[in-house]
Amino acid sequence: MEDVPNLSSSITNTINPSDAPLVWDANATGPFRLYLGNEKENLDCRFYEEKYPAFESLVMVNVRNVADMGAYVSLLEYNNIEGMIPLSELSRRRIRSINKLIRVGRNEVVTVLRVDHEKGYIDLSKRRVSPEDVIACEDRFNKAKAVHGVLRHLAERKNLYLEELYVRIGWPLYRKYGHAYDAFKLAMQEGVGEIGKDEDPFRDFAIPEDIRNDLKLYIRRRLAPQPIKIRADIEVSCFTYEGIDAIQEALFAGMACGGVVGDDSNSNNTAIKIKLIAPPIYVLSTMTLEKEVGIALLNTAIDTIQKNIIAKGGKLDVKMAAKAVSIKEETELQAMMDRLAMENEEVDGDAPEE
């Protein structure tokens, strides 16, 4: 028999993964089992404990095929099991072109109409979903996807069964906290588990210490808050004697608001940057971990600029209110600024003759 690599004593090895049962005891206290080789199917698992979605629940699907009868989709939260959206459930309006309503490869939020547990048939509806439903489902899906990413990464690195991680860690957290993501965020807080601090969400789990530590490490790496860019576009003009000096003074007053929102003296020192697009249009921006705080900060800066410029006889108009911007929007802004810069450069034909 070939030598088996030296493994941690907290894990046992399984030579033939196909011999393993599909469901494990949720109260198991023994070591996690290990699979050998590159059996990627051991990394497949649904997000939630229920094998099928509940009637009238909202689910996220990916469109796989569009046919005359409707659209065939994969339920992303349920290990890509197949469902169907009948043609009559695609839209409330008369359908002129099905390809304009739904496209292959796109993710859609749908509601569950019928589930046949014996045959595995799932009928879905897109037309019965409201805009509020879409927002709620996308938020839940993104959180569940983040939890899935952490557990799958742990299973892949440790050669563990992903479903066993869900049975012994993920799904109990869903039951206790409503969503495992909330438990993961709690585990990221400093001092969790210490006296007087919040409880450690993994405290009561019978899992090896090395797996517990790796899990917390992956949570901190993958769920750490990322800075968000907040941007606002304003038009500032002043045609009095002070002119450009008044504009500069007002803009500097706005930049000085960095880190101050309302009367909160404990605010972080968040810098505000102001760039000129083309006179008299200016862009205000800041980076923050909290979207609402960043928006409030730029609004405070805009109010300050407006008060200062009005006092000098000028005016300010908000062209785009403060909001979080995407990479695409920032790329488009940079492209526009580069184009304007090139237009302002002197061309060779404008050079004076010698």
N, C-alpha and C positions, 0 to 999 in steps of 0.2 A: 504493500500500500504506500502511496506517495506521502511524503511528509506534508503535514498541514502547517501553514505559517503560524508563528507564535502570536497568539491573540490574547486580549485582555481577559482576565479571569471572570469578568462581569458578563461575558458573552459566550454562548455556546454555538458550535458550528453545525450546520445541517448539510450533509453531503448531497442529498437530492431534494431540492426545493419543491419539486412537484409532489412529494409525499406529504408535505405540510398541509394541515387543515386550512380552510379559507377563513375561519373565524376563530378568534382566540378569546380566552376567558378575560373579561374586563377587570376582574379582581386578581389577576395573576401577580404573583410576587416573585417569581423566579427570574432568571436572567433572560435578556433578549436573545433571540436566535439570529444566527448569521447565515446569509446565503453566499455561496461561492460562485465565481465566474461573473459573467456579464448578463445575468438574467434581469433585463430591464423591466420585465413585467412585474417584478416584485416591488417596483417603484410606482406602480399604478394603484390609485385608490380614489374613491369619491371624497368630497370635502366633508359631507355630513353623515351622521350615523344611519339615517334612513336610506334604504337602497333606492327608493323612488321618491320623487317630490309629492307633496300633498296636494289635494284638490284645491284649485284657486290660488295656489302659491305662485310667486313670481320667480322665474328662473332665467339665467343667462345662457343663451344658446349661440352656436356658431353655424351659419348656413352652409350646408355641404352640397346640396343639389336642389335645383328648381325644376319642377316637372308640371305637367298639365293639371294634376290633382292638387298641387300645393308645393310647399317647400319642406325638404327633409333636412333636419338639423341634428346637431350633437349637443347634449346637455353638458356644458362645461363643468358644472359643479357635481355632476353624478358620473364621473369617469367616462364621459363622452358617449353614454348610451343614446340610442337614436330616438328621436321624436318627429312628429310631423305637424306642420301648420297647414290645415286645409285652405284651399283657395278662398273660401267664404270668410275665413278668419284673418285674412291679411289686412283688410282695410274696411272702414265704414263706408267709403265712397265707392263709386263704380270703378272697377279695375279696367284700365285701358291697356296698361303694359305692366305685367307682373315683374319684369326686370327692373322697373323704376321703383317698385315698392320694396323689393328685397333682393339682395345681391349675394352671390356665392362668396364665402370667405369673411363676410361681415358678422360681427357680434350683434345680437338683438336681445331685448328684454321682452319676454312673453309670459303669459299666464297659463296655468295648467287647467285644461278642460276635462280630461279623462285619463285615468291610469288603469290599465289592465295588468294586474300583478302577475297573472298566470302566463299571459302571452307576451308581456313586456311592451305592449302598445301604449304610446303616450301621445295624446292629442293636445295641441297648444293653440293659443290665440295671440295675435299681435294687435288686432284692432281693439281689444278690450283693455289695453294697457294705457294708463294716463301718463302725462309728463311727470307727475309726482311719483308714480310707481317706478318710472325709469330711474329717477334720481335715487330712490330708496334702494332699488335692486342693485344698481351699479355700486353704491357705497358698500352694501353688504358683500357683494361679489369681490370687490377689490380687497376688502379686509380678509375674506376667506382665502383669496388667492395668495395673499402675503403669508398667512398661516401655513398654507399648503407648501409654499416655497421653502419656508424654514424647515418643516418636517421632512420634506423630500430631500433637501440638502443634507440634513442629518442622516437620513436613511442611506443616501448614496455614499457619503463619506465613510460611514461606519459599516456598510454592507448589511443594513438591517431591513426588515420587511416594513414598508411604509404603512401598510394597514395595521400592523401591530403597534406602531407608534400612535396611530390614530385611536386604536382601541384603548390603549393604556395611558395616553396623554391627551391627545387632541379632543376626542369626543367627550370625555369627562369634564374638560374645561368648558366646552360649549354648554353642557348641562348646568354647570355651577355658575358661570359668569354670563350666560346668554350668548356670548361670542368669544371664541378662544383668543381673538385678537385683543380684546380688552385685558385678558389675563397676561398676554405677551407684553402689552404696554406697561402693565403693573410690574412685571418682572424686570423691566428696564430701569425702574426708578432706583436711585441711590439709597442704600441702607435698608432695602426691603428684607424683611425677616428679622431685623434687629429689634430690640426692646423699644416699644413706643412707636415703631414704624408699621407700615402696611404689611400684611401677611405675605409670605412667599407663596405664589400660586402653585408651586411644585412641591410644597412641603409635605403633603400627605400622599405623594405618589411613590410607589415602591419601584423606583428606578435607580440603577447604579449611579454612583456619584460622578463618574467620568462622563456619562451620557447627560446627566443633569447640567454639569458645567459646560459641556459643548453646546447644549441646547441654548443656554443663556447667552453664550458667546455669539452664536449665529443670530439670535434675536437682536442683540445689540448691533450687529453688523448690518442686518438687512432691514430692520425697522427703525433705525435711528432717523429722527426727523431731518429732512433735507431743506436747505434754505429756499425760500420762494421769492421770486423777483416781483415787486410791485411797481407799477408805472402809471404816470399820469402825464397828459399832454396839455400844455397851457399856451395861451397867446398873451404876451405882455408888451404893451406899447406905451410910450410917453412922448408927446410932442411939445412939451414945455421947454423952457430954457435949459433945465438940468438934463433932459433927454436920456441918453445912454447911461449917464452916471446914476440917475434915479432908478433905472432898471437894474443895474448892477447892485446897487444898495439893497433893493427889494429882494433880489434873488439870493444874495448872501444872507439876508435875514431869514429867508426860508430854509436855507441849508443849515443855519444855526439851530433849527428846531430838532435836529437829529437826536433821537433817543428820548424825546419828551412827548408824551401823549396825555393830554388832560392834566390832572394834578398828581399823577403817579410818579413819585420821586424815585421809585425803584426800577424804572424802565431801563432796559439795556441801552447802551450807547449805539444806536443804529444810525449809520451814516446815510445822508441824503446826497445824491449826486444830481447835478443839473447839467444837461447838454443842450447846445443850440442846434436845432435841426436846420432851420433857415429863418432869418428874421421875419416876423417876431415870434416864431414858434419855438418853445422850449420843452424838453422832456425831463420830468422828475422821476427818479427811481431810487429804490432801496431794497436791500436783501433782508429777509426776516424769516424766522421759524414759524411765526404765527401770522396767518393771512390777515385777520381782522386788525391786529395791532399795526401791521404795515400800512394798511389802507387808512387807518385813523391817523397815522403819523404823516402820510403825504397830504391828507386833508388839512391837518394843522398847518403844514408848511404852505399850502396854497392859500389858506386864510391869512397867514402872516404876510405873504407876498402881496396879496390883494390890498390889505390895509396900508402897507407901506407905499405901494405905487399909486393908490388913490390919493393919499396924502400929498403926493408930489404932482398931482394933476393928470396921472395916467390911468390906465384901466387894465383889467385882466379878464380874459374869457377862458373857461375850461373847455378844451376841445375833446378831451377824453378823460372821463373821471377815473380816479385811482382804482386799479384792479390788478389781479394777478395775471401775468402774461406768460404765454407759452414760448418755447424755443423758436417756433415758427414765426411768431410775431416779432421777436427780437431779431431774427435773421432778416425779416423783411424791412425792419427799421434800419438795420445796419446797411443793407443794400441801398436803401433810399439815401442815406447819409453819404455813402461812398459815391453814388451817382451825382449828388449835388456838389460834392467836393470836386469831382472831375469837371463838372460844368463850369465851376468857378476858376479853375486853373487856366492860366494863359496858354493858348496854343501857339505853335511855332510861328504862324503867320502874323501874330500880333506883336512879335518882338520888333523893337526899333531897328531900322537899317543902320549899318555902320558907315 
